[in-house]
Amino acid sequence: MPTRLPQPELSSLRLRLREPREDDAPALFAIHSDPQVMRYWSCPAWTRPAQAEQKLAEIRRQRRELDILVWAIADAHSDLLIGSSAVFAMNLEQGRAEIGYSLHRDWQGRGLASEALRMILRHLFDGMGLRRIEADIDPRNLASCRLVEKLGFVREGTLHERWQVNGECADSALYGLLRRDFIDPQATYAQGHAGVPAR
């Protein structure tokens, strides 16, 4: 059955962003069962491999029935899933959506999450014509806050005790990014070299 919203494959020298597959289940479970990766999520870490299979089935259903995009973030050389990113709560008439992301602990600290999000944001703004993207981040997750801020997101407010996970209440820092504020080095490079006459 065709998906409701087409989703292009995006790629760079280090990454391949593609549709999730059934054989991604073990790699997806490795991410979502890691308490350190899931520390600031609004749900607890997975405990059963079947949860990864259920999640992939849910993604397939959502892609058929909802305006949602879900990319598997894969290593460009091995095609191993090392993370994922979802664009959801999409309102095409209003030109806005929310974004979420995760990355396996072993692949963090290399700028890969930033690289993946830039490709996705480029598609959302330039390919789909959206004007605003939002992110909900636990304010204690300083690395994630710094990541989105480097992309141009602005912290617009805090919702106190929004989530309760494992008996602990957590706040939400609400971030927003307008198309005109997107920090994209690739676009800056292209603009800086536009119109330069050949020698």
Backbone as CSV, one residue per row, in Angstrom:
resi,resn,N_x,N_y,N_z,CA_x,CA_y,CA_z,C_x,C_y,C_z
1,MET,0.853,-1.195,0.000,0.000,0.000,0.000,0.895,1.253,0.000
2,PRO,0.642,2.222,-0.871,1.496,3.411,-0.939,1.412,4.262,0.322
3,THR,2.498,4.960,0.597,2.516,5.842,1.757,1.732,7.105,1.446
4,ARG,1.258,7.742,2.491,0.427,8.934,2.313,1.275,10.129,1.874
5,LEU,2.483,10.250,2.409,3.341,11.389,2.107,4.676,10.867,1.583
6,PRO,5.024,11.140,0.325,6.297,10.648,-0.220,7.481,11.141,0.601
7,GLN,8.479,10.276,0.712,9.648,10.610,1.524,10.909,10.301,0.719
8,PRO,11.659,11.322,0.348,12.855,11.063,-0.462,13.989,10.494,0.380
9,GLU,14.849,9.748,-0.279,16.085,9.321,0.379,17.064,10.492,0.334
10,LEU,17.723,10.742,1.451,18.677,11.841,1.556,20.049,11.249,1.880
11,SER,21.100,11.833,1.335,22.415,11.234,1.564,23.516,12.276,1.606
12,SER,24.582,11.898,2.305,25.811,12.687,2.367,26.962,11.692,2.285
13,LEU,28.171,12.156,2.417,29.314,11.246,2.353,29.282,10.230,3.488
14,ARG,28.730,10.636,4.647,28.750,9.750,5.815,27.430,9.069,6.118
15,LEU,26.332,9.620,5.605,25.019,9.135,6.013,24.105,8.834,4.835
16,ARG,23.200,7.893,5.068,22.105,7.603,4.144,20.823,7.634,4.958
17,LEU,19.913,8.520,4.613,18.626,8.632,5.292,17.576,7.993,4.390
18,ARG,16.971,6.917,4.879,16.084,6.097,4.063,14.868,5.658,4.879
19,GLU,13.935,4.964,4.212,12.793,4.395,4.907,13.279,3.287,5.858
20,PRO,12.718,3.184,7.063,13.051,2.065,7.946,12.579,0.740,7.339
21,ARG,13.352,-0.343,7.623,13.021,-1.670,7.125,12.867,-2.650,8.284
22,GLU,12.242,-3.800,7.990,12.052,-4.806,9.026,13.376,-5.286,9.600
23,ASP,14.421,-5.377,8.749,15.698,-5.879,9.237,16.465,-4.844,10.065
24,ASP,15.875,-3.662,10.260,16.466,-2.653,11.153,16.136,-2.919,12.619
25,ALA,15.268,-3.892,12.891,14.778,-4.098,14.253,15.894,-4.267,15.293
26,PRO,16.902,-5.120,15.072,17.951,-5.266,16.094,18.696,-3.969,16.379
27,ALA,19.011,-3.212,15.337,19.730,-1.949,15.528,18.848,-0.918,16.225
28,LEU,17.558,-0.914,15.894,16.641,0.018,16.543,16.489,-0.323,18.024
29,PHE,16.424,-1.624,18.313,16.326,-2.046,19.714,17.574,-1.650,20.496
30,ALA,18.743,-1.745,19.875,19.988,-1.376,20.548,19.978,0.085,20.984
31,ILE,19.320,0.939,20.206,19.234,2.361,20.544,18.223,2.586,21.664
32,HIS,17.022,2.066,21.478,15.924,2.379,22.391,15.936,1.564,23.681
33,SER,16.826,0.589,23.777,16.970,-0.159,25.025,18.113,0.377,25.878
34,ASP,18.818,1.382,25.369,19.950,1.975,26.088,19.432,3.059,27.034
35,PRO,19.504,2.843,28.360,18.989,3.843,29.307,19.655,5.213,29.163
36,GLN,20.906,5.228,28.731,21.595,6.511,28.577,21.014,7.298,27.407
37,VAL,20.752,6.621,26.283,20.159,7.287,25.121,18.739,7.754,25.446
38,MET,18.013,6.930,26.206,16.601,7.199,26.494,16.390,8.033,27.757
39,ARG,17.467,8.489,28.366,17.382,9.184,29.650,16.378,10.331,29.646
40,TYR,16.326,11.082,28.562,15.480,12.283,28.541,14.281,12.142,27.613
41,TRP,13.926,10.918,27.256,12.745,10.711,26.428,11.495,10.732,27.289
42,SER,10.349,10.817,26.630,9.076,10.835,27.361,8.525,9.432,27.581
43,CYS,9.335,8.408,27.280,8.952,7.016,27.527,10.182,6.256,27.999
44,PRO,9.993,5.180,28.761,11.146,4.439,29.288,11.863,3.637,28.216
45,ALA,13.083,3.210,28.525,13.864,2.376,27.608,13.146,1.054,27.363
46,TRP,13.277,0.531,26.158,12.667,-0.749,25.822,13.353,-1.878,26.581
47,THR,12.613,-2.940,26.812,13.150,-4.104,27.515,13.005,-5.393,26.707
48,ARG,12.247,-5.354,25.598,12.005,-6.550,24.804,12.264,-6.266,23.321
49,PRO,13.034,-7.143,22.638,13.275,-6.938,21.203,11.997,-6.802,20.388
50,ALA,10.924,-7.438,20.851,9.657,-7.355,20.116,9.154,-5.917,20.027
51,GLN,9.567,-5.064,20.959,9.133,-3.670,20.924,9.660,-2.967,19.672
52,ALA,10.847,-3.356,19.215,11.394,-2.765,17.986,10.569,-3.193,16.784
53,GLU,10.183,-4.458,16.741,9.354,-4.948,15.643,7.995,-4.261,15.646
54,GLN,7.434,-4.058,16.841,6.147,-3.372,16.952,6.260,-1.921,16.497
55,LYS,7.380,-1.291,16.846,7.586,0.107,16.450,7.692,0.228,14.933
56,LEU,8.399,-0.679,14.294,8.536,-0.637,12.840,7.192,-0.861,12.164
57,ALA,6.378,-1.741,12.722,5.030,-1.955,12.178,4.184,-0.699,12.351
58,GLU,4.339,-0.032,13.497,3.605,1.210,13.740,4.035,2.300,12.763
59,ILE,5.333,2.371,12.486,5.836,3.360,11.527,5.224,3.126,10.149
60,ARG,5.171,1.856,9.724,4.573,1.544,8.420,3.104,1.964,8.379
61,ARG,2.392,1.703,9.463,0.985,2.102,9.524,0.852,3.618,9.469
62,GLN,1.659,4.315,10.263,1.591,5.780,10.296,1.923,6.381,8.937
63,ARG,2.901,5.797,8.245,3.270,6.332,6.940,2.126,6.163,5.938
64,ARG,1.312,5.116,6.115,0.166,4.908,5.220,-0.993,5.833,5.555
65,GLU,-1.190,6.128,6.841,-2.419,6.774,7.293,-2.258,8.237,7.698
66,LEU,-1.042,8.686,7.991,-0.831,10.031,8.528,0.188,10.796,7.693
67,ASP,0.177,12.112,7.851,1.232,12.937,7.264,2.406,12.916,8.235
68,ILE,3.265,11.910,8.081,4.419,11.742,8.953,5.589,11.231,8.120
69,LEU,6.774,11.692,8.446,7.995,11.239,7.781,8.886,10.603,8.839
70,VAL,9.428,9.428,8.543,10.330,8.759,9.477,11.525,8.229,8.693
71,TRP,12.691,8.773,8.987,13.914,8.329,8.323,14.731,7.433,9.235
72,ALA,15.233,6.343,8.686,16.304,5.597,9.326,17.596,6.329,8.988
73,ILE,18.367,6.691,10.015,19.670,7.305,9.796,20.679,6.165,9.742
74,ALA,21.235,5.917,8.567,22.124,4.772,8.378,23.525,5.229,7.980
75,ASP,24.519,4.437,8.393,25.895,4.675,7.961,25.960,4.491,6.449
76,ALA,26.578,5.439,5.750,26.578,5.416,4.286,27.306,4.199,3.726
77,HIS,28.285,3.670,4.451,29.091,2.568,3.919,28.476,1.205,4.221
78,SER,28.015,0.997,5.440,27.485,-0.309,5.839,25.962,-0.401,5.734
79,ASP,25.279,0.722,5.633,23.814,0.815,5.634,23.222,0.381,6.980
80,LEU,24.040,0.297,8.020,23.558,-0.041,9.362,22.785,1.133,9.942
81,LEU,21.593,0.864,10.494,20.825,1.906,11.166,21.560,2.330,12.428
82,ILE,21.860,3.626,12.532,22.553,4.146,13.714,21.693,5.181,14.446
83,GLY,20.523,5.489,13.893,19.632,6.455,14.521,18.365,6.595,13.698
84,SER,17.524,7.506,14.123,16.286,7.752,13.375,15.815,9.173,13.635
85,SER,14.978,9.657,12.743,14.380,10.977,12.914,12.968,10.949,12.370
86,ALA,12.046,11.533,13.128,10.648,11.582,12.716,10.184,13.031,12.627
87,VAL,9.384,13.321,11.611,8.730,14.621,11.452,7.237,14.339,11.542
88,PHE,6.583,14.911,12.543,5.205,14.537,12.859,4.407,15.784,13.239
89,ALA,3.153,15.580,13.668,2.262,16.697,13.987,2.313,17.741,12.867
90,MET,2.306,17.237,11.647,2.490,18.098,10.483,1.169,18.742,10.069
91,ASN,1.219,20.061,9.895,0.073,20.808,9.393,0.534,21.502,8.118
92,LEU,0.226,20.870,6.981,0.723,21.383,5.711,0.111,22.725,5.354
93,GLU,-1.150,22.947,5.749,-1.787,24.237,5.458,-1.098,25.366,6.212
94,GLN,-0.701,25.093,7.457,-0.024,26.100,8.264,1.489,26.108,8.030
95,GLY,1.993,25.094,7.356,3.424,25.055,7.067,4.287,24.782,8.279
96,ARG,3.799,23.934,9.197,4.584,23.659,10.398,4.578,22.168,10.709
97,ALA,5.574,21.749,11.522,5.679,20.357,11.938,6.608,20.284,13.144
98,GLU,6.638,19.114,13.787,7.559,18.860,14.901,8.576,17.817,14.470
99,ILE,9.756,17.856,15.090,10.813,16.923,14.731,11.379,16.275,15.982
100,GLY,11.749,15.017,15.860,12.416,14.288,16.931,13.533,13.453,16.326
101,TYR,14.465,13.005,17.155,15.623,12.282,16.631,16.302,11.501,17.748
102,SER,17.044,10.483,17.350,17.854,9.708,18.279,19.059,9.159,17.529
103,LEU,20.130,8.865,18.276,21.351,8.345,17.673,21.995,7.365,18.651
104,HIS,22.466,6.237,18.127,23.139,5.240,18.958,24.306,5.880,19.696
105,ARG,24.498,5.471,20.939,25.520,6.097,21.777,26.922,6.030,21.145
106,ASP,27.239,4.920,20.479,28.577,4.751,19.901,28.844,5.698,18.742
107,TRP,27.786,6.278,18.183,27.950,7.164,17.022,27.778,8.637,17.390
108,GLN,27.570,8.915,18.644,27.411,10.300,19.082,28.764,11.005,19.167
109,GLY,28.727,12.331,19.163,29.948,13.123,19.292,30.737,13.286,18.013
110,ARG,30.163,12.930,16.870,30.863,13.048,15.582,30.194,14.051,14.645
111,GLY,29.161,14.730,15.121,28.442,15.675,14.277,27.453,15.019,13.333
112,LEU,27.149,13.730,13.559,26.262,13.006,12.640,24.802,13.416,12.804
113,ALA,24.376,13.648,14.041,22.993,14.079,14.262,22.747,15.430,13.596
114,SER,23.686,16.337,13.741,23.573,17.651,13.112,23.533,17.514,11.591
115,GLU,24.362,16.628,11.057,24.414,16.406,9.610,23.080,15.869,9.096
116,ALA,22.516,14.919,9.835,21.232,14.339,9.433,20.115,15.369,9.513
117,LEU,20.069,16.120,10.602,18.996,17.101,10.767,19.076,18.202,9.727
118,ARG,20.276,18.595,9.345,20.399,19.634,8.310,19.815,19.149,6.991
119,MET,20.075,17.894,6.645,19.504,17.363,5.402,17.982,17.335,5.476
120,ILE,17.455,16.919,6.616,16.005,16.839,6.779,15.383,18.233,6.745
121,LEU,15.974,19.167,7.465,15.437,20.533,7.499,15.494,21.176,6.118
122,ARG,16.548,20.888,5.376,16.657,21.396,4.011,15.474,20.905,3.178
123,HIS,15.133,19.633,3.339,14.001,19.080,2.586,12.683,19.702,3.046
124,LEU,12.518,19.863,4.359,11.263,20.405,4.871,11.049,21.847,4.417
125,PHE,12.103,22.645,4.451,11.975,24.055,4.081,11.980,24.258,2.566
126,ASP,12.948,23.668,1.885,13.093,23.913,0.450,12.261,22.954,-0.393
127,GLY,12.172,21.710,0.023,11.446,20.719,-0.748,9.947,20.740,-0.520
128,MET,9.537,21.008,0.733,8.112,20.968,1.066,7.515,22.347,1.336
129,GLY,8.360,23.359,1.444,7.859,24.712,1.647,7.333,24.994,3.040
130,LEU,7.750,24.194,4.043,7.326,24.494,5.410,8.026,25.758,5.893
131,ARG,7.410,26.416,6.863,7.983,27.668,7.354,8.438,27.606,8.801
132,ARG,7.983,26.571,9.554,8.309,26.492,10.982,8.415,25.029,11.422
133,ILE,9.490,24.720,12.159,9.703,23.399,12.729,9.892,23.555,14.229
134,GLU,9.283,22.656,15.000,9.364,22.726,16.460,10.016,21.467,17.028
135,ALA,10.618,21.602,18.205,11.229,20.468,18.899,10.930,20.575,20.388
136,ASP,10.617,19.445,20.993,10.321,19.339,22.428,11.491,18.606,23.064
137,ILE,12.271,19.308,23.922,13.496,18.740,24.477,13.497,18.900,25.992
138,ASP,13.893,17.847,26.689,14.087,17.949,28.133,15.217,18.950,28.371
139,PRO,14.989,20.026,29.116,16.018,21.061,29.293,17.289,20.555,29.968
140,ARG,17.229,19.383,30.598,18.446,18.810,31.185,19.338,18.164,30.129
141,ASN,18.779,17.938,28.951,19.530,17.324,27.862,20.312,18.420,27.131
142,LEU,21.386,18.836,27.751,22.137,19.994,27.252,22.712,19.753,25.863
143,ALA,23.155,18.520,25.589,23.734,18.235,24.269,22.699,18.424,23.172
144,SER,21.463,17.974,23.419,20.412,18.128,22.415,20.018,19.594,22.264
145,CYS,19.988,20.318,23.366,19.681,21.751,23.292,20.725,22.482,22.461
146,ARG,22.001,22.177,22.712,23.074,22.825,21.941,22.977,22.468,20.462
147,LEU,22.619,21.219,20.186,22.511,20.770,18.794,21.497,21.605,18.033
148,VAL,20.279,21.726,18.549,19.255,22.460,17.797,19.566,23.953,17.754
149,GLU,20.181,24.476,18.802,20.532,25.894,18.796,21.556,26.205,17.708
150,LYS,22.469,25.283,17.438,23.447,25.479,16.366,22.787,25.497,14.991
151,LEU,21.602,24.898,14.908,20.865,24.888,13.640,19.978,26.115,13.484
152,GLY,19.870,26.926,14.534,19.063,28.142,14.471,17.799,28.112,15.300
153,PHE,17.494,26.970,15.947,16.317,26.898,16.808,16.448,27.868,17.980
154,VAL,15.322,28.417,18.389,15.265,29.349,19.519,14.369,28.753,20.597
155,ARG,14.843,28.794,21.843,14.029,28.302,22.956,12.938,29.324,23.242
156,GLU,11.689,28.895,23.093,10.564,29.819,23.178,9.760,29.691,24.474
157,GLY,10.044,28.678,25.270,9.302,28.537,26.520,9.562,27.203,27.175
158,THR,9.002,27.038,28.386,9.151,25.807,29.151,7.789,25.364,29.677
159,LEU,7.479,24.094,29.494,6.289,23.504,30.078,6.740,22.647,31.259
160,HIS,6.336,23.038,32.458,6.826,22.381,33.664,6.086,21.073,33.934
161,GLU,6.859,20.068,34.329,6.329,18.739,34.675,5.380,18.213,33.595
162,ARG,5.807,18.325,32.350,4.964,17.902,31.233,4.906,16.377,31.102
163,TRP,6.000,15.704,31.434,6.090,14.259,31.283,6.366,13.597,32.621
164,GLN,5.876,12.372,32.764,6.204,11.571,33.938,6.648,10.197,33.457
165,VAL,7.927,9.884,33.668,8.517,8.642,33.190,9.283,7.998,34.334
166,ASN,9.013,6.736,34.578,9.683,6.000,35.650,9.568,6.717,36.986
167,GLY,8.395,7.291,37.253,8.155,7.957,38.519,8.806,9.321,38.665
168,GLU,9.362,9.850,37.583,10.055,11.142,37.621,9.346,12.126,36.701
169,CYS,9.082,13.334,37.200,8.484,14.383,36.376,9.575,15.135,35.629
170,ALA,9.285,15.502,34.392,10.270,16.201,33.569,9.610,17.362,32.841
171,ASP,10.381,18.440,32.691,9.916,19.611,31.954,10.163,19.428,30.456
172,SER,9.532,20.276,29.668,9.777,20.359,28.226,10.248,21.760,27.874
173,ALA,11.392,21.838,27.225,11.828,23.095,26.625,11.319,23.085,25.188
174,LEU,10.529,24.096,24.831,9.948,24.159,23.489,10.812,25.048,22.592
175,TYR,11.294,24.450,21.522,12.153,25.156,20.561,11.412,25.351,19.244
176,GLY,11.660,26.477,18.590,11.078,26.750,17.290,12.135,27.230,16.313
177,LEU,11.996,26.833,15.067,12.913,27.269,14.009,12.092,27.759,12.825
178,LEU,12.276,29.029,12.480,11.652,29.585,11.282,12.579,29.381,10.091
179,ARG,11.985,29.241,8.950,12.779,28.969,7.745,13.903,29.996,7.561
180,ARG,13.587,31.247,7.812,14.591,32.300,7.587,15.736,32.260,8.590
181,ASP,15.554,31.538,9.695,16.588,31.479,10.729,17.425,30.208,10.665
182,PHE,17.134,29.316,9.720,17.853,28.050,9.598,19.315,28.309,9.267
183,ILE,20.216,27.796,10.086,21.655,27.945,9.883,22.140,26.758,9.068
184,ASP,22.395,26.990,7.802,22.766,25.929,6.878,24.047,26.323,6.143
185,PRO,25.200,25.779,6.568,26.460,26.133,5.923,26.463,25.859,4.424
186,GLN,25.769,24.809,3.988,25.744,24.480,2.562,25.078,25.598,1.772
187,ALA,23.960,26.133,2.309,23.274,27.229,1.621,24.133,28.489,1.638
188,THR,24.812,28.736,2.763,25.687,29.906,2.862,26.810,29.818,1.853
189,TYR,27.386,28.612,1.696,28.463,28.411,0.730,27.961,28.663,-0.687
190,ALA,26.772,28.112,-0.987,26.211,28.267,-2.335,25.945,29.736,-2.648
191,GLN,25.391,30.472,-1.651,25.097,31.884,-1.865,26.381,32.684,-2.050
192,GLY,27.405,32.310,-1.279,28.669,33.029,-1.347,29.387,32.842,-2.676
193,HIS,29.072,31.737,-3.376,29.724,31.450,-4.647,28.798,31.672,-5.832
194,ALA,27.589,32.141,-5.569,26.664,32.401,-6.669,27.099,33.640,-7.442
195,GLY,27.009,33.558,-8.729,27.295,34.713,-9.565,28.769,35.041,-9.733
196,VAL,29.649,34.171,-9.264,31.069,34.422,-9.448,31.459,34.025,-10.859
197,PRO,31.981,34.953,-11.638,32.296,34.634,-13.026,33.427,33.618,-13.138
198,ALA,33.349,32.772,-14.166,34.405,31.791,-14.392,35.658,32.508,-14.858
199,ARG,36.816,32.003,-14.452,38.088,32.620,-14.863,38.713,31.821,-16.009
